[in-house]
Amino acid sequence: MKLNVVIARKIFSVFNGSQIMTRNMREPATPIFGWVARTLMQNGNARVAASSVQQLHILKTDSVCEVGAGSGLSLLEIVKYTSKEVYAVEISKAFRRQLRALRLAKNVSIIKNDASNLKNEISDNTIDKLLGVNLVYFLNPLNIYVDEFYRILKPGAMGLFACKFEKIQGFDDTVAPNKSEALVIAALVDCGFETTSEYIDLGDANSRYTAIKFYKPFD
């Protein structure tokens, strides 16, 4: 294991559950805790990112929105499959710098808005696939975000939340209130989505996740 990962894990173990650590897991911002968050995400999410994109079954003609694009682990997979519009929604300034440094194709738009309001960036009924990896815990109030995802998805389109619920139980509740699969599914169903979920084990502790898939019904 790389030394930077060892150090990041040690710092995280000491401050896990604190509001400042949880805030930085949502949006890496402060020098030390932001570095810890970015290091752990980069190290722990690579296999989950690739797997969750595969779960979406993206077609070449699909428009895709990734909410919480982070350093681009999933985004680099998404652009392999589609030549249509790809929206990378990311509130962290540090992560947006990393995304721009990837020099992605012109069909990729990096959006700094909070995902609760994308009206000026994404029109109604235009997205075929939506992805959020280790994201849903932080969406508060959850119903506002889910309503916005419903707005931008086409009828018949699907979204996927890749969630490591067992890993985030110690997070500060005021920053990460959505800590259960049942709560997330209930919010999706209340909005009008059809849902399924599957626990996926890729072979190690950092690569086990729940894939919550949600589908917008045809009118």
One Martini backbone bead per residue (centre of mass of N, CA, C, O) as a GRO file, in nm:
protein
  219
    1MET     BB    1   0.097   0.036   0.021
    2LYS     BB    2   0.080   0.355   0.003
    3LEU     BB    3   0.176   0.608   0.202
    4ASN     BB    4  -0.059   0.812   0.150
    5VAL     BB    5  -0.281   0.608   0.230
    6VAL     BB    6  -0.193   0.547   0.516
    7ILE     BB    7  -0.215   0.839   0.618
    8ALA     BB    8  -0.509   0.892   0.541
    9ARG     BB    9  -0.631   0.661   0.714
   10LYS     BB   10  -0.532   0.762   0.985
   11ILE     BB   11  -0.673   1.035   0.988
   12PHE     BB   12  -0.958   0.927   0.941
   13SER     BB   13  -0.978   0.748   1.201
   14VAL     BB   14  -0.969   0.998   1.393
   15PHE     BB   15  -1.206   1.190   1.226
   16ASN     BB   16  -1.429   1.010   1.210
   17GLY     BB   17  -1.748   1.191   1.245
   18SER     BB   18  -1.673   1.454   1.180
   19GLN     BB   19  -1.770   1.734   1.027
   20ILE     BB   20  -1.511   1.807   0.864
   21MET     BB   21  -1.470   1.530   0.732
   22THR     BB   22  -1.750   1.502   0.601
   23ARG     BB   23  -1.739   1.761   0.432
   24ASN     BB   24  -1.486   1.657   0.265
   25MET     BB   25  -1.635   1.410   0.145
   26ARG     BB   26  -1.829   1.592  -0.011
   27GLU     BB   27  -1.609   1.861  -0.016
   28PRO     BB   28  -1.310   1.919  -0.098
   29ALA     BB   29  -1.122   2.200   0.080
   30THR     BB   30  -0.924   2.146   0.285
   31PRO     BB   31  -0.601   2.073   0.302
   32ILE     BB   32  -0.605   1.807   0.474
   33PHE     BB   33  -0.898   1.682   0.446
   34GLY     BB   34  -0.905   1.703   0.141
   35TRP     BB   35  -0.670   1.513   0.089
   36VAL     BB   36  -0.787   1.267   0.224
   37ALA     BB   37  -1.039   1.241   0.050
   38ARG     BB   38  -0.901   1.220  -0.229
   39THR     BB   39  -0.725   0.974  -0.166
   40LEU     BB   40  -0.951   0.772  -0.088
   41MET     BB   41  -1.117   0.789  -0.345
   42GLN     BB   42  -0.899   0.706  -0.549
   43ASN     BB   43  -0.838   0.427  -0.406
   44GLY     BB   44  -1.156   0.313  -0.342
   45ASN     BB   45  -1.326   0.374  -0.643
   46ALA     BB   46  -1.233   0.242  -0.912
   47ARG     BB   47  -1.398  -0.028  -0.932
   48VAL     BB   48  -1.677   0.097  -0.884
   49ALA     BB   49  -1.680   0.290  -1.121
   50ALA     BB   50  -1.659   0.079  -1.346
   51SER     BB   51  -1.901  -0.098  -1.262
   52SER     BB   52  -2.128   0.119  -1.269
   53VAL     BB   53  -2.104   0.178  -1.570
   54GLN     BB   54  -2.172  -0.109  -1.664
   55GLN     BB   55  -2.462  -0.108  -1.532
   56LEU     BB   56  -2.577   0.113  -1.743
   57HIS     BB   57  -2.547   0.054  -2.044
   58ILE     BB   58  -2.406   0.238  -2.249
   59LEU     BB   59  -2.469   0.420  -2.529
   60LYS     BB   60  -2.370   0.603  -2.802
   61THR     BB   61  -2.664   0.775  -2.778
   62ASP     BB   62  -2.608   0.871  -2.491
   63SER     BB   63  -2.700   1.077  -2.234
   64VAL     BB   64  -2.489   1.195  -1.960
   65CYS     BB   65  -2.499   1.206  -1.591
   66GLU     BB   66  -2.266   1.310  -1.343
   67VAL     BB   67  -2.286   1.308  -0.994
   68GLY     BB   68  -2.002   1.354  -0.858
   69ALA     BB   69  -1.718   1.324  -1.038
   70GLY     BB   70  -1.462   1.421  -0.925
   71SER     BB   71  -1.164   1.288  -1.073
   72GLY     BB   72  -1.292   1.079  -1.314
   73LEU     BB   73  -1.332   0.768  -1.297
   74SER     BB   74  -1.611   0.742  -1.445
   75LEU     BB   75  -1.577   0.935  -1.685
   76LEU     BB   76  -1.356   0.767  -1.836
   77GLU     BB   77  -1.570   0.546  -1.896
   78ILE     BB   78  -1.808   0.689  -2.031
   79VAL     BB   79  -1.647   0.805  -2.292
   80LYS     BB   80  -1.622   0.514  -2.426
   81TYR     BB   81  -1.951   0.492  -2.509
   82THR     BB   82  -2.001   0.806  -2.582
   83SER     BB   83  -2.082   1.096  -2.814
   84LYS     BB   84  -2.250   1.245  -2.636
   85GLU     BB   85  -2.365   1.408  -2.387
   86VAL     BB   86  -2.162   1.511  -2.097
   87TYR     BB   87  -2.222   1.550  -1.745
   88ALA     BB   88  -2.020   1.713  -1.488
   89VAL     BB   89  -2.100   1.723  -1.154
   90GLU     BB   90  -1.910   1.969  -0.947
   91ILE     BB   91  -1.842   2.145  -0.639
   92SER     BB   92  -1.542   2.100  -0.644
   93LYS     BB   93  -1.268   2.279  -0.721
   94ALA     BB   94  -1.048   2.061  -0.713
   95PHE     BB   95  -1.195   1.859  -0.901
   96ARG     BB   96  -1.227   2.045  -1.146
   97ARG     BB   97  -0.929   2.065  -1.204
   98GLN     BB   98  -0.892   1.763  -1.262
   99LEU     BB   99  -1.091   1.746  -1.496
  100ARG     BB  100  -0.953   1.954  -1.685
  101ALA     BB  101  -0.675   1.791  -1.695
  102LEU     BB  102  -0.796   1.553  -1.882
  103ARG     BB  103  -0.888   1.649  -2.158
  104LEU     BB  104  -1.166   1.625  -2.265
  105ALA     BB  105  -1.403   1.608  -2.462
  106LYS     BB  106  -1.641   1.827  -2.606
  107ASN     BB  107  -1.893   1.655  -2.483
  108VAL     BB  108  -1.784   1.771  -2.208
  109SER     BB  109  -1.944   1.904  -1.913
  110ILE     BB  110  -1.861   2.125  -1.653
  111ILE     BB  111  -2.040   2.149  -1.341
  112LYS     BB  112  -2.079   2.361  -1.042
  113ASN     BB  113  -2.340   2.297  -0.955
  114ASP     BB  114  -2.583   2.212  -0.775
  115ALA     BB  115  -2.801   1.933  -0.822
  116SER     BB  116  -3.077   2.085  -0.736
  117ASN     BB  117  -2.991   2.297  -0.988
  118LEU     BB  118  -3.005   2.249  -1.363
  119LYS     BB  119  -3.178   2.440  -1.553
  120ASN     BB  120  -2.933   2.601  -1.708
  121GLU     BB  121  -2.797   2.313  -1.823
  122ILE     BB  122  -3.058   2.110  -1.812
  123SER     BB  123  -3.305   1.976  -1.969
  124ASP     BB  124  -3.583   1.835  -2.011
  125ASN     BB  125  -3.575   1.516  -2.107
  126THR     BB  126  -3.230   1.441  -2.185
  127ILE     BB  127  -3.152   1.189  -2.009
  128ASP     BB  128  -3.044   0.847  -2.008
  129LYS     BB  129  -2.802   0.867  -1.787
  130LEU     BB  130  -2.738   0.827  -1.428
  131LEU     BB  131  -2.469   0.913  -1.188
  132GLY     BB  132  -2.380   0.803  -0.837
  133VAL     BB  133  -2.084   0.800  -0.642
  134ASN     BB  134  -2.085   0.842  -0.326
  135LEU     BB  135  -2.350   1.063  -0.284
  136VAL     BB  136  -2.644   1.031  -0.144
  137TYR     BB  137  -2.578   1.098   0.158
  138PHE     BB  138  -2.554   1.434   0.090
  139LEU     BB  139  -2.852   1.474   0.003
  140ASN     BB  140  -2.992   1.795   0.116
  141PRO     BB  141  -3.275   1.732   0.043
  142LEU     BB  142  -3.345   1.451  -0.128
  143ASN     BB  143  -3.610   1.526  -0.287
  144ILE     BB  144  -3.491   1.761  -0.454
  145TYR     BB  145  -3.291   1.592  -0.618
  146VAL     BB  146  -3.482   1.377  -0.729
  147ASP     BB  147  -3.660   1.574  -0.885
  148GLU     BB  148  -3.430   1.667  -1.077
  149PHE     BB  149  -3.374   1.390  -1.200
  150TYR     BB  150  -3.655   1.352  -1.314
  151ARG     BB  151  -3.651   1.595  -1.506
  152ILE     BB  152  -3.388   1.510  -1.689
  153LEU     BB  153  -3.509   1.251  -1.746
  154LYS     BB  154  -3.618   1.031  -1.951
  155PRO     BB  155  -3.842   0.839  -2.056
  156GLY     BB  156  -3.692   0.525  -1.965
  157ALA     BB  157  -3.476   0.607  -1.795
  158MET     BB  158  -3.162   0.584  -1.599
  159GLY     BB  159  -3.031   0.526  -1.268
  160LEU     BB  160  -2.732   0.534  -1.038
  161PHE     BB  161  -2.644   0.424  -0.710
  162ALA     BB  162  -2.334   0.404  -0.547
  163CYS     BB  163  -2.313   0.225  -0.231
  164LYS     BB  164  -2.143   0.249   0.108
  165PHE     BB  165  -2.305   0.217   0.386
  166GLU     BB  166  -2.102   0.074   0.588
  167LYS     BB  167  -1.879   0.318   0.562
  168ILE     BB  168  -2.091   0.579   0.668
  169GLN     BB  169  -2.210   0.556   0.965
  170GLY     BB  170  -1.997   0.775   1.103
  171PHE     BB  171  -2.110   1.008   0.985
  172ASP     BB  172  -2.230   1.308   0.987
  173ASP     BB  173  -2.570   1.378   0.995
  174THR     BB  174  -2.574   1.679   0.885
  175VAL     BB  175  -2.419   1.587   0.609
  176ALA     BB  176  -2.507   1.254   0.625
  177PRO     BB  177  -2.839   1.137   0.629
  178ASN     BB  178  -2.814   0.897   0.396
  179LYS     BB  179  -2.776   0.560   0.542
  180SER     BB  180  -3.006   0.406   0.369
  181GLU     BB  181  -3.158   0.215   0.141
  182ALA     BB  182  -3.456   0.259   0.222
  183LEU     BB  183  -3.458   0.568   0.213
  184VAL     BB  184  -3.377   0.604  -0.085
  185ILE     BB  185  -3.600   0.436  -0.215
  186ALA     BB  186  -3.839   0.596  -0.101
  187ALA     BB  187  -3.770   0.863  -0.248
  188LEU     BB  188  -3.790   0.750  -0.536
  189VAL     BB  189  -4.082   0.646  -0.521
  190ASP     BB  190  -4.219   0.917  -0.441
  191CYS     BB  191  -4.131   1.049  -0.724
  192GLY     BB  192  -4.179   0.781  -0.948
  193PHE     BB  193  -3.988   0.558  -0.934
  194GLU     BB  194  -3.833   0.273  -1.037
  195THR     BB  195  -3.686  -0.003  -0.843
  196THR     BB  196  -3.356  -0.140  -0.775
  197SER     BB  197  -3.134  -0.385  -0.605
  198GLU     BB  198  -2.769  -0.452  -0.556
  199TYR     BB  199  -2.518  -0.656  -0.433
  200ILE     BB  200  -2.167  -0.584  -0.485
  201ASP     BB  201  -1.877  -0.808  -0.515
  202LEU     BB  202  -1.526  -0.749  -0.606
  203GLY     BB  203  -1.329  -0.875  -0.341
  204ASP     BB  204  -1.324  -0.613  -0.156
  205ALA     BB  205  -1.393  -0.378   0.082
  206ASN     BB  206  -1.386  -0.129  -0.137
  207SER     BB  207  -1.575  -0.325  -0.358
  208ARG     BB  208  -1.849  -0.284  -0.199
  209TYR     BB  209  -2.190  -0.250  -0.328
  210THR     BB  210  -2.485  -0.062  -0.384
  211ALA     BB  211  -2.718  -0.091  -0.651
  212ILE     BB  212  -2.927   0.176  -0.735
  213LYS     BB  213  -3.199   0.154  -0.945
  214PHE     BB  214  -3.361   0.401  -1.166
  215TYR     BB  215  -3.687   0.457  -1.324
  216LYS     BB  216  -3.851   0.626  -1.575
  217PRO     BB  217  -4.148   0.637  -1.673
  218PHE     BB  218  -4.369   0.614  -1.900
  219ASP     BB  219  -4.646   0.806  -1.997
   0.00000   0.00000   0.00000
